[in-house]
Amino acid sequence: MEKILTKAEIEALLNAVFDGRIEPEKELAKADGSAVAYDLFNSEAHKGFVPNLDIIYDSFIRYNRANLSNRLRKVVDIKKIGARSYKFDDFLQTLPSPVCMAIFKIEPLKGAALISFDSTLVLALVDSLLGGTGSSKISSVNRMFTSIELRLMEKIVKDILLDLEKAWAPLYATKMNLLRMEMNPRLVNIVPPEYQIVTMSLKIQIEDVSGNMVFAVPFMTIDPIRDKLKTGMQFDLMAIDPQWSIRLSSGIHEAPVNISVEMGNASITLRELLELAPNDTIMLDKPCSSELVIKMEGVPKYLGVPGIRHGNKAVQINKIIGRGGDSD
């Protein structure tokens, strides 16, 4: 059967020509002027290949692993299964039944995208949110989701979109807006059936239960920023690992610090020092009611007044000393 380009394939080819990824003069002629073969169906533009897009999902996994674990109060692990490109109609055929889908908008890019969750993952998330073990006989359940389950999944999706915004931020500032939740693939039409989409499948492990989550983004949506993806930005240097910041904060809070209070000063001779005996009194240059300097690791940080608390000698902090030595 003869191959005929679809509307989406023609659009992808034209975009490649306009962007300079394909030069017709070089592609269609040899040095001797004879024509050369060009495989339109296996070209990079047709396949919807997007370089470095997986780096964004790596950042998303770091953010969402921590946030989802905190929300569920369980250990959650997220792993990439792989990326693929489909025609949108072919992708819908791969979705399990039942399936939970979230359609969202990536502002300011054009078009909409979606996230799909299989029933095992949906029921495990809902069960965990409601305080269950998340490990009941979930795999044997095959029914449509209730409105309460969809409402709870909506909260999970909003968290996912916030983490996705953070993952996109080093490359391109975006705003992810949830449009609606859907269960019937026939009612989802983010692009025409023949248009290309790029997918990323993730495996979500919640203790002993696992399920799949799939991101599907139209190629036409991310095509305008392909050049930025090609530059290979240092996402890892710009992104912040939430686990690293938590460990750093915890380590700082546990670090031992020496605190000292300067009661005052006095000048005595070496002979007076050598002749000091028990019960001798040294007069300081400050009255007992004056503010004392409190030092952290030898650096003046606070001003306070001495006193007694629960029978112990204590000092009450009254002011903070600024970097220039001034009190705030």
C-alpha positions in Angstrom: 0.0 0.0 0.0 1.4 3.4 -0.9 2.2 5.7 2.0 0.4 9.0 2.0 1.3 11.8 4.4 -1.4 12.9 6.9 -2.1 16.4 7.9 0.0 16.1 11.0 3.0 14.6 9.1 2.8 17.5 6.6 2.7 20.0 9.4 5.7 18.4 11.1 7.6 18.4 7.9 6.9 22.1 7.2 7.9 23.1 10.8 11.2 21.2 10.3 11.8 23.2 7.1 10.9 26.6 8.7 13.1 25.9 11.7 16.0 25.0 9.6 16.2 21.3 10.7 15.7 20.3 7.1 17.3 22.1 4.1 15.4 21.1 1.0 18.2 22.0 -1.4 20.7 19.7 0.4 18.2 16.9 1.0 16.8 16.7 -2.5 19.9 16.9 -4.6 23.3 15.3 -4.8 26.5 17.0 -6.0 25.8 15.7 -9.5 22.3 17.1 -9.5 20.5 13.7 -9.2 17.7 13.3 -6.7 18.2 11.5 -3.4 15.7 9.5 -1.4 14.3 11.0 1.7 12.3 9.0 4.2 9.5 11.3 5.4 8.0 8.6 7.6 11.1 7.9 9.6 12.5 11.4 9.9 13.1 12.9 13.3 10.3 15.5 12.8 7.8 12.7 12.0 8.8 10.5 15.0 8.2 13.4 17.4 11.7 12.9 18.9 12.3 15.5 21.6 15.9 15.6 22.9 16.5 16.0 26.7 12.8 15.9 27.5 13.5 13.0 29.9 15.7 15.4 32.0 12.5 17.3 32.9 10.8 14.1 34.0 13.9 13.2 36.1 13.5 16.5 38.0 9.7 15.9 38.3 10.4 12.5 39.9 12.6 14.0 42.6 10.0 16.6 43.5 7.0 14.3 43.4 8.6 11.4 45.2 9.1 13.6 48.3 5.7 15.4 48.1 3.7 12.2 47.4 5.4 10.4 50.3 4.6 13.3 52.6 0.9 13.4 51.5 0.4 9.6 51.8 2.7 9.2 54.8 4.1 6.2 53.1 7.3 5.3 51.3 6.7 6.1 47.6 9.1 5.2 44.8 8.9 6.5 41.2 10.8 5.1 38.2 10.8 5.8 34.5 9.5 3.0 32.2 10.3 4.8 29.0 9.3 7.4 26.4 7.4 6.8 23.2 5.6 8.7 20.4 2.2 7.7 19.1 -0.5 9.1 16.9 -3.1 10.3 19.4 -5.7 7.8 18.3 -3.2 4.9 18.7 -2.3 6.1 22.2 -5.9 6.0 23.3 -6.1 2.4 22.2 -3.2 1.5 24.6 -5.0 2.9 27.7 -6.4 0.3 30.2 -10.0 0.1 31.2 -11.0 1.6 33.5 -8.6 4.6 33.4 -8.5 7.9 35.1 -7.3 10.8 33.0 -6.5 14.4 33.9 -6.5 17.0 31.0 -4.4 20.0 31.7 -3.2 23.2 30.0 0.5 24.2 29.8 0.5 28.0 29.6 1.7 29.8 27.6 2.3 26.8 25.2 -0.6 26.0 22.9 -2.8 22.9 23.2 -3.5 20.6 26.1 -1.9 17.5 27.6 -3.1 14.7 29.8 -2.0 12.3 32.5 -3.5 8.8 32.7 -3.6 6.6 35.8 -4.5 2.9 35.8 -7.1 1.5 38.2 -4.5 -0.1 40.5 -2.7 3.1 41.1 -6.0 5.1 41.5 -7.4 2.8 44.1 -4.1 2.5 46.0 -3.8 6.3 46.1 -7.4 6.8 47.3 -7.1 4.0 49.9 -3.9 5.6 51.3 -5.5 9.1 51.4 -8.4 7.7 53.4 -6.1 6.1 55.9 -6.1 2.6 54.6 -3.2 0.2 54.1 -3.2 0.7 50.3 -2.5 -3.0 49.9 -6.0 -4.5 49.8 -7.3 -6.6 46.9 -7.0 -3.7 44.5 -5.9 -5.6 41.4 -9.2 -7.6 41.3 -11.4 -4.5 41.2 -12.7 -3.6 37.7 -15.3 -0.8 37.8 -15.7 2.8 37.0 -14.5 5.3 39.6 -16.9 7.1 41.9 -17.2 10.9 42.2 -15.4 10.8 45.6 -12.5 8.9 44.1 -12.2 11.3 41.2 -12.3 14.3 43.7 -9.5 12.8 45.7 -7.5 12.1 42.5 -8.0 15.7 41.6 -6.0 16.8 44.7 -3.2 14.4 43.7 -3.2 15.7 40.2 -2.9 19.3 41.4 0.2 18.4 43.4 1.6 16.6 40.4 1.1 19.8 38.2 2.9 21.9 40.8 5.8 19.6 40.8 5.8 19.6 37.0 5.9 23.4 36.9 9.1 23.2 39.1 10.6 20.6 36.8 9.9 22.8 33.7 11.1 26.0 35.4 14.9 25.8 34.6 14.0 25.5 30.9 10.8 27.4 30.4 8.4 29.1 32.8 5.0 27.5 32.6 1.7 27.4 34.5 0.0 24.1 34.6 -3.8 24.4 34.9 -6.1 21.4 35.4 -9.0 21.5 33.0 -11.0 18.4 33.9 -11.0 14.8 35.0 -12.2 12.1 32.6 -12.7 8.3 32.6 -13.9 7.8 29.0 -11.1 8.0 26.4 -13.7 8.7 23.7 -14.4 12.0 25.3 -10.8 13.1 25.2 -9.7 15.1 22.2 -6.6 17.2 23.1 -5.5 16.9 19.4 -6.9 15.4 16.2 -6.5 11.6 16.0 -3.7 11.7 13.5 -1.5 14.1 15.4 1.7 13.0 17.1 2.1 12.9 20.9 5.1 12.2 23.1 4.5 10.0 26.1 6.5 9.2 29.3 5.5 6.2 31.4 6.3 6.1 35.1 5.9 3.3 37.6 4.6 4.4 41.0 5.4 2.0 43.9 3.4 2.5 47.1 4.9 0.0 49.5 3.8 -3.3 48.0 1.4 -1.9 45.4 2.5 -0.5 42.1 0.7 1.2 39.2 1.4 3.2 36.1 1.1 6.9 35.3 1.6 8.2 31.8 2.2 11.7 30.6 1.0 12.5 27.1 2.0 15.8 25.5 1.3 16.8 21.9 4.3 17.2 19.7 2.9 20.5 18.5 2.8 21.8 22.1 6.5 21.4 22.8 7.8 21.9 19.2 8.3 25.7 19.7 10.8 25.1 22.5 12.7 22.2 20.8 15.8 24.4 20.4 15.9 25.1 24.1 15.8 21.4 24.8 18.6 20.8 22.3 20.9 23.1 24.1 21.2 20.6 26.9 20.7 23.0 29.8 22.2 22.0 33.1 18.9 21.1 34.8 20.6 19.4 37.7 22.6 22.5 38.5 19.5 24.7 38.4 17.0 22.4 40.0 16.8 21.9 43.8 16.6 18.4 45.2 14.0 18.6 48.1 15.6 15.7 49.8 19.0 17.4 49.9 17.5 20.6 51.4 15.7 18.6 54.0 18.9 16.8 55.0 20.9 20.0 55.1 18.3 21.7 57.3 18.2 18.7 59.6 22.0 18.7 59.8 22.1 22.4 60.7 19.5 22.0 63.4 21.6 19.2 65.0 24.9 21.0 64.8 26.4 21.8 68.3 27.0 25.5 69.0 29.0 27.1 71.8 27.2 30.0 73.6 29.0 32.3 76.0 27.8 35.4 78.0 30.2 38.2 78.6 29.5 39.4 82.2 32.0 42.3 82.0 35.7 43.2 82.0 38.2 44.1 84.7 41.9 45.1 84.6 44.3 43.6 87.2 48.0 43.3 87.4 49.8 40.0 87.2 50.8 40.2 90.9 47.1 40.7 91.8 46.2 37.7 89.7 48.8 35.5 91.4 47.7 36.6 94.8 44.0 35.8 94.3 42.5 33.6 97.0 39.0 32.0 97.5 36.3 34.5 98.3 38.2 37.4 96.8 36.0 39.8 94.8 36.8 41.2 91.3 34.9 44.3 90.4 33.7 44.4 86.8 33.1 47.5 84.7 29.3 46.8 84.3 26.5 46.9 86.9 24.5 43.7 87.3 21.4 45.2 85.7 23.1 46.2 82.5 22.7 44.4 79.2 25.2 41.6 78.6 26.7 40.5 75.2 25.8 36.9 74.2 28.2 35.3 71.8 27.7 32.4 69.4 31.0 30.6 68.6 32.8 33.8 69.8 30.7 36.1 67.6 28.5 38.7 69.3 24.9 37.9 68.3 22.5 39.1 71.1 22.1 41.4 74.1 20.4 40.2 77.2 19.9 40.7 81.0 21.0 38.2 83.7 18.5 36.5 86.0 17.3 33.3 87.7 14.9 30.7 86.1 13.8 27.6 88.0 16.6 28.1 90.4 19.3 28.3 87.7 21.3 31.2 86.5 20.0 32.4 83.1 20.1 35.2 80.7 17.1 36.7 78.8 17.6 37.8 75.2 16.3 41.3 74.5 18.0 42.4 71.3 19.7 41.0 68.2 23.1 42.5 67.2 23.3 43.3 63.5 26.3 42.5 61.3 27.6 46.0 61.8 27.5 45.6 65.6 24.3 47.6 65.9 21.4 46.2 68.0 18.0 45.7 66.3 
